[in-house]
Amino acid sequence: GAAGGASSQYASSFCERPLANTRISPSSVRPPARGNTMAQPEDAKRRKLAQEATMESRWPSFESKMKAEGLNDAAIAAFKYNLGVLLSGASTMIPESAIAPVESLPELAGLDVAPDAALLKSTVVLKLNGGLGTGMGLDRAKSLLEVTNGNTFLDLIAKQVASMKKQHDTDLAFMLMNSFSTSKDTLAALAKYPELCTGDDLEFVQNKAPKVTAADFTPASWPAEPSHEWCPPGHGDLYPAMLGSGTLDKLLKNGFKYMFVSNSDNLGATMDLKILTHFARSGAPFMMEVAARTDADKKGGHLAKSNDTGGLLLRESAQCPEADEKAFQDVSKYKYFNTNNLWVDLEALKATFDKNGGAVPLPVMTNEKTVDPRDKKSTKVLQLETAMGAAIQCFDGASALVIPRSRFAPVKTTNDLFALRSDAYVLTKDFRITLAEKRNGIPPDVKLDGMYKFTDAMDKMIPDGPPSLIDCKKIVVEGEVKFAKGVVIKGTVTIKNTSGSCKEVAAGTYEDKTVEL
């Protein structure tokens, strides 16, 4: 109850990045009132620290750091607000008492709508491309990873757009939201696809924010590699970055009304004319594509209904109190998850900015990391982030649509990449990667040993490519192994090597067994 009160109390005040044209300055930002509102026992230490640390003592060093980096007033003001939220001790949790399950939703397969190709002229396709893939040991854009047949994510995206243009005989508008870390590499990689557009017509760049030292809430310092002191503020930055860069106003001026947004690492997310037509006909300001949760998705966020407003909202794992974890992971109760394929009415987005004084009110999440992502002994830091899907709670009349798993093939971990490179997935003629038909919409469950968290280590494990997973329900790898060419996995298979030295998984079929090497 207390957590619910705190959560709803601050939900509308956890605002996204204020923008350059909202006449906001760092000095005008007021953090939430200080209060003992953080209700989770695990947050007690941080609450105590928040009470000891004040904006007066902490803010000057952040402000001077951001000014020295050349960040604009809007970016500085936004971070000042977020830091204020952290120091206020406000709860960012969404407890069971605040929400209810979503019982049913319309499904793409059941839509009775005639696709209207004329809508494409007023639609822009946007890919989020700010991620570095640090969780997979990368120091460059994750979209530069090879996925299949020598194609990177970016190659496949460019080919998807070309295919859509050809299929619908229209000049489909395409844009990227890059981060300060991915812009240069991405533009260089896409130079061979000039038909995609160039420069400001092809990209806008999201803000960056300072990492916060977890121990004392001071700016993180890492002289060995100063770029590690900064982080993207989460993909919720999409909305203000669009407004602040002039992109939103430019799109509206040029007659665009609809935007389809998805992650660059989700190769199943292409423009679907039937979905676009449904969205346009529905009149909804915002629509989220959701998919049915399986056991493999139970740790990820889910869709729910707000008891307070009756509207849809998202609850991410970082927003779930420990006591409610069992309910959070119950896929029969909370049946749908956000694919991050979103449809936005640009006119409604502009109206939402105007209504909220130049911001989209989104929840803020604290993400705990190490300052150098590859060095787990480096300084522990907090990254203050927002998620773009959480905007579903900011638009009256926002809706959701259940889509088949074929529109959701993301790569968050080497487990995902291992599966995606296997025969459990196929590359379609229009350059989408989808689950093979035989999989019936259910991906293989891959659990690689922790030593394979980074892509370079995984590549050494499968020098001839991954084993066949077309008939695999679950594969677990424990210990150091190398797969020979011609390994076929069926059913549930665990491969164990406790010898301490690398062992080969010989060619052959392995079905419903534990293999001790």
RODRENKE-800557 format. One record per residue (C-alpha): residue in three letters; x, y, z. Coordinates in steps of 0.001 Angstrom, whole numbers, padded with zeros to 6 digits, always signed. Layout:
<nodes>
ALAXYZ...
</nodes>
This chain:
<nodes>
GLY+000000+000000+000000ALA+002687+002472+001008ALA+004751+001583-002022GLY+001674+001935-004186GLY+001048+005417-002831ALA+004617+006454-003445SER+004611+004928-006898SER+001456+006681-008048GLN+002429+009891-006265TYR+005590+010207-008322ALA+004477+008510-011540SER+003380+011762-013132SER+006369+013715-011890PHE+009139+011425-013151CYS+009433+013518-016282GLU+011494+012802-019351ARG+014151+015062-020764PRO+013016+018710-020888LEU+013753+020264-024264ALA+015683+023122-025758ASN+012580+024976-026910THR+010634+024728-023644ARG+012406+027745-022098ILE+013652+025597-019245SER+016968+026228-017531PRO+018865+024169-014949SER+018182+026754-012277SER+014405+026458-012761VAL+014281+022701-012168ARG+012900+021647-008806PRO+013396+018036-007668PRO+010516+016291-005866ALA+010003+017127-002201ARG+012318+015182+000045GLY+010516+012385+001838ASN+010898+008918+003241THR+008875+007316+000436MET+011129+004465-000637ALA+009273+001494+000774GLN+011511-001423-000204PRO+013857-002867+002471GLU+016545-003414-000181ASP+016498+000334-000810ALA+017066+001261+002847LYS+020771+001848+002353ARG+020161+004085-000657ARG+017408+005943+001212LYS+019826+006664+004060LEU+022435+007811+001554ALA+019836+009993-000196GLN+019037+011687+003101GLU+022709+012430+003694ALA+023411+013572+000131THR+021741+016839-000851MET+021320+018590-004178GLU+023264+021495-002732SER+026265+019276-002022ARG+026093+017070-005121TRP+024734+019199-007950PRO+027597+021703-008572SER+030082+018983-009598PHE+027549+017417-012011GLU+026662+020807-013482SER+030272+021828-014107LYS+031031+018412-015630MET+028094+018628-018045LYS+028907+022208-019030ALA+032537+021236-019672GLU+031231+018483-021980GLY+029263+021077-023951LEU+025807+019727-023114ASN+022927+022138-023615ASP+020755+023652-020886ALA+017867+021263-021604ALA+020040+018179-021148ILE+021511+019632-017958ALA+018082+020567-016601ALA+016744+017101-017344PHE+019574+015381-015542LYS+019238+017773-012606TYR+015611+016739-012287ASN+016448+013014-012463LEU+019205+013377-009901GLY+016678+015145-007684VAL+014373+012146-007982LEU+017232+009863-006913LEU+018164+012062-003958SER+014539+012459-002847GLY+014383+008747-002010ALA+011113+008453-003991SER+010053+004882-004716THR+010219+003838-008362MET+008409+000564-007661ILE+005057-000636-009045PRO+003674-003165-006517GLU+000942-005755-007112SER-001496-003599-005144ALA-001295-000870-007816ILE-002093-002980-010890ALA-004325-005664-012416PRO-003714-008147-015271VAL-004811-007401-018846GLU-007275-010188-019642SER-007596-009931-023430LEU-006500-007812-026397PRO-007142-007743-030159GLU-004822-010003-032175LEU-003186-009224-035515ALA-004353-012570-036917GLY-007981-011675-036172LEU-008003-008135-037604ASP-010574-007546-040329VAL-008983-004602-042087ALA-008089-003939-045723PRO-004506-002624-045936ASP-004330+000977-047201ALA-001007+001635-048965ALA-001825+005363-049234LEU-001018+005688-045496LEU+002675+004956-046165LYS+003203+008461-047563SER+002452+009928-044117THR+004403+007301-042117VAL+008027+007257-040938VAL+009891+004111-039891LEU+012301+004738-037013LYS+014908+002332-035659LEU+016453+002804-032222ASN+020164+002338-032638GLY+021700+003791-029485GLY+022815+000520-027894LEU+026482-000437-027638GLY+025939-004054-026704THR+028164-003649-023639GLY+026367-006573-021998MET+027829-008731-024772GLY+031321-007281-024415LEU+031089-004878-027347ASP+032441-001332-027482ARG+030601-000384-030675ALA+027009-000341-031941LYS+025368-003707-031362SER+023790-003362-034814LEU+027267-003824-036380LEU+027318-007443-035179GLU+027094-010054-037908VAL+023807-011920-037709THR+023620-014212-040724ASN+025257-014794-044133GLY+027739-011931-043657ASN+024936-009458-042934THR+024981-007217-039863PHE+021796-005916-038264LEU+022295-002636-040155ASP+022732-004436-043493LEU+019500-006337-042948ILE+017624-003182-041874ALA+018781-001332-045019LYS+017739-004281-047180GLN+014377-004502-045384VAL+013668-000836-046158ALA+014683-001297-049803SER+012403-004335-050006MET+009462-002402-048508LYS+009981+000481-050936LYS+009947-001946-053837GLN+006997-003953-052537HIS+004775-000913-051961ASP+006249+001214-054773THR+006682+004210-052479ASP+009564+006233-051058LEU+009201+005005-047480ALA+010664+007467-044948PHE+013306+005928-042684MET+015259+007347-039727LEU+017596+006226-036948MET+017948+007439-033395ASN+021639+007004-032675SER+023528+007725-029463PHE+026767+009661-029032SER+028451+006230-029033THR+026907+004781-032216SER+026428+007702-034616LYS+029837+007737-036361ASP+030167+003954-036861THR+026547+003650-037981LEU+026670+006436-040584ALA+029907+004977-041966ALA+028362+001508-042226LEU+025240+002860-043972ALA+027177+004997-046478LYS+026826+002141-048978TYR+023033+002562-048867PRO+022579+006210-050009GLU+018942+005518-050908LEU+018201+005499-047156CYS+018899+009300-046950THR+021875+010996-045340GLY+022746+013436-042556ASP+019941+014994-040523ASP+017329+013308-042695LEU+018705+009908-041685GLU+019503+010370-037998PHE+019078+012359-034845VAL+021149+011730-031725GLN+019884+011126-028217ASN+021282+012894-025166LYS+023920+011517-022843ALA+023993+011665-019070PRO+026677+011311-016386LYS+026892+008027-014515VAL+026407+008426-010759THR+028783+006768-008269ALA+026601+004356-006282ALA+028553+004740-003034ASP+028158+008501-002564PHE+026054+009920-005457THR+028957+011927-006929PRO+029831+012012-010656ALA+031557+008789-011709SER+035229+009233-012549TRP+037277+006847-014726PRO+040417+008617-015997ALA+041632+005477-017811GLU+038696+005870-020236PRO+036666+009061-019611SER+033956+008035-022134HIS+032911+005356-019610GLU+031751+008171-017310TRP+028748+008810-019607CYS+025709+006752-020538PRO+022650+007001-022769PRO+019572+007979-020719GLY+017511+005013-021960HIS+015354+004861-025074GLY+012633+006912-023385ASP+014823+009779-024554LEU+013306+009163-028011TYR+010470+011641-027505PRO+012362+014706-026240ALA+015307+013975-028546MET+012842+014130-031455LEU+011461+017437-030249GLY+014766+018973-029184SER+016490+018091-032474GLY+013656+019630-034496THR+012848+016216-035990LEU+009264+016072-034715ASP+008378+019542-036030LYS+010081+018786-039351LEU+008142+015537-039798LEU+004827+017234-038970LYS+005612+020103-041348ASN+006331+017593-044130GLY+002960+015908-043691PHE+003911+012889-041597LYS+001340+011689-039074TYR+002345+008146-038072MET+005597+006704-036756PHE+006545+003051-036403VAL+009392+002589-033904SER+011343-000567-033101ASN+014747-001659-031821SER+017528-002145-034368ASP+018251-005554-032817ASN+014704-006807-033568LEU+014831-007999-037156GLY+011229-009242-037137ALA+009922-005675-036803THR+009206-004436-040330MET+006526-002089-041619ASP+003264-004046-041673LEU+000558-002358-043734LYS-002258-004208-041990ILE-001069-003020-038559LEU-000564+000547-039833THR-004073+000606-041266HIS-005557-000791-038052PHE-003700+001846-036023ALA-004790+004700-038294ARG-008428+003531-038348SER-008516+003057-034558GLY-007711+006700-033865ALA-005536+005627-030898PRO-002718+008090-030107PHE-000283+005281-029249MET-000255+001525-029811MET+002110-001114-028498GLU+002740-004459-030189VAL+002749-007110-027467ALA+003404-010855-027583ALA+002354-013736-025368ARG+004845-014341-022555THR+006471-017764-022316ASP+008747-019102-019572ALA+011676-017671-021527ASP+010168-014178-021076LYS+009178-014380-017409LYS+011993-012148-016168GLY+011176-009366-018640GLY+008628-006590-018227HIS+004896-007078-018722LEU+001770-005146-019641ALA-000726-004390-016859LYS-003704-002192-016064SER-003413+000701-013615ASN-005874+000396-010726ASP-005685+004170-010454THR-006548+005150-014055GLY-007758+001920-015654GLY-005295+002584-018467LEU-002480+000364-019706LEU+001004+000560-018203LEU+004297-001310-018305ARG+006026-002838-015300GLU+009711-003580-015820SER+011684-005944-013576ALA+013492-002929-012069GLN+010097-001615-010922CYS+008925-004824-009242PRO+009319-005104-005460GLU+011135-008291-004410ALA+008046-009525-002542ASP+006033-009442-005795GLU+008567-011258-007954LYS+006547-014489-008064ALA+003494-012674-009439PHE+005710-010701-011853GLN+007053-013956-013301ASP+003621-015642-013513VAL+003075-015745-017287SER-000478-017054-016855LYS-001392-013954-014831TYR+000513-011288-016741LYS+000186-012706-020235TYR+001693-010035-022462PHE+005081-008377-022840ASN+006169-005257-024709THR+008056-006034-027928ASN+009128-002364-028175ASN+007450-002227-031586LEU+005459+000984-031095TRP+003090+003037-033242VAL+002821+006735-032421ASP+000488+009425-033755LEU+002918+012327-034174GLU+000184+014946-033791ALA-000870+013328-030486LEU+002787+013249-029386LYS+003125+016973-030062ALA-000125+017589-028145THR+001191+015533-025193PHE+004330+017701-025076ASP+002202+020838-025106LYS-000095+019470-022395ASN+002827+018565-020105GLY+004920+021700-020498GLY+007386+020257-022989ALA+007907+016806-021489VAL+006420+013321-021685PRO+005874+012172-018069LEU+007691+008819-017872PRO+008864+006756-014873VAL+012588+006931-014077MET+014542+003742-013382THR+017939+003334-011733ASN+020160+000810-013474GLU+023094-000547-011457LYS+026304-001169-013433THR+030065-000919-013148VAL+031677+002200-014641ASP+033703+000017-017026PRO+031163-002567-018229ARG+033880-005161-018925ASP+035567-004723-015558LYS+033273-005990-012806LYS+035718-004755-010156SER+035494-001160-011374THR+033432+001462-009517LYS+029754+000632-009018VAL+027541+003264-010673LEU+023870+004131-011198GLN+022494+005018-014612LEU+019250+007011-014563GLU+017109+005755-017420THR+013634+005838-018949ALA+011877+003421-021338MET+009938+004556-024403GLY+007254+001874-024033ALA+006280+003341-020657ALA+004699+006195-022627ILE+001677+003916-023015GLN+000514+005333-019652CYS+000896+008923-020891PHE-001656+008842-023734ASP-005406+008656-023055GLY-006826+005886-025208ALA-003486+004145-025819SER-003944+000575-027047ALA-002094-002692-027569LEU-002155-005378-030262VAL-001082-009007-029855ILE+001356-009963-032616PRO+002860-013331-033557ARG+006365-014147-032405SER+007552-013743-035997ARG+007654-009970-035404PHE+009919-010358-032392ALA+013459-011715-032828PRO+015675-009523-030626VAL+019262-010017-029543LYS+019923-008986-025941THR+022432-011702-024990THR+024757-014261-026574ASN+022014-016810-025785ASP+019785-014948-028261LEU+022544-014615-030867PHE+023384-018322-030554ALA+019743-019197-031331LEU+019358-016556-034052ARG+022355-017880-036005SER+020922-021412-035911ASP+018390-023131-038170ALA+015632-022369-035631TYR+015417-019034-037477VAL+015131-018308-041196LEU+015960-015284-043353THR+012897-014311-045413LYS+012919-012905-048958ASP+012220-009446-047549PHE+015227-009798-045208ARG+013360-010394-041968ILE+014669-012972-039518THR+011810-015050-038153LEU+011359-018296-036275ALA+011152-021313-038577GLU+007546-022430-039129LYS+008271-025753-037429ARG+008944-023869-034160ASN+005242-022887-033860GLY+006179-019444-032566ILE+008294-020700-029654PRO+012039-019998-029664PRO+014533-022533-028325ASP+015544-021824-024715VAL+019334-021323-024716LYS+021378-021126-021492LEU+025097-020783-022170ASP+027727-020905-019435GLY+028599-017474-018001MET+032005-017672-019671TYR+030193-017165-022992LYS+028544-013880-022034PHE+030703-011992-024539THR+030483-012552-028300ASP+034209-013162-028810ALA+034083-016136-026413MET+030887-017484-028017ASP+032439-017301-031499LYS+035291-019556-030314MET+032719-022097-029071ILE+031053-022377-032495PRO+033834-021960-035110ASP+031652-023748-037698GLY+028400-022119-036594PRO+025881-023202-033957PRO+024380-026691-033765SER+020998-027454-035333LEU+018298-026193-032941ILE+015222-026624-035163ASP+013921-029407-032877CYS+015495-028137-029646LYS+013293-027195-026687LYS+016170-026239-024372ILE+019947-026407-024491VAL+022166-025791-021451VAL+025951-025523-021753GLU+028012-025825-018563GLY+031776-025491-018798GLU+034134-024832-021715VAL+033159-026613-024934LYS+033602-026420-028694PHE+030896-027633-031062ALA+032031-029721-034017LYS+030267-029294-037353GLY+027134-031444-037667VAL+025818-031373-034079VAL+022012-031723-033866ILE+020162-030905-030618LYS+016642-032262-030072GLY+014351-031828-027069THR+016080-030800-023823VAL+019838-031327-023723THR+022436-030337-021104ILE+026111-030450-022044LYS+028511-030517-019082ASN+032265-030272-018930THR+033760-030117-015444SER+037299-031044-016513GLY+038584-027469-016522SER+039899-027726-020094CYS+038005-027297-023369LYS+036210-030402-024717GLU+034614-030973-028112VAL+030956-031829-028651ALA+031325-034388-031438ALA+029111-034442-034533GLY+025869-036375-034081THR+022335-036117-032731TYR+021721-035495-029036GLU+018143-035878-027813ASP+016663-035391-024304LYS+019847-036209-022424THR+022631-034854-020267VAL+026019-035206-021955GLU+029053-035383-019645LEU+032184-034627-021668
</nodes>
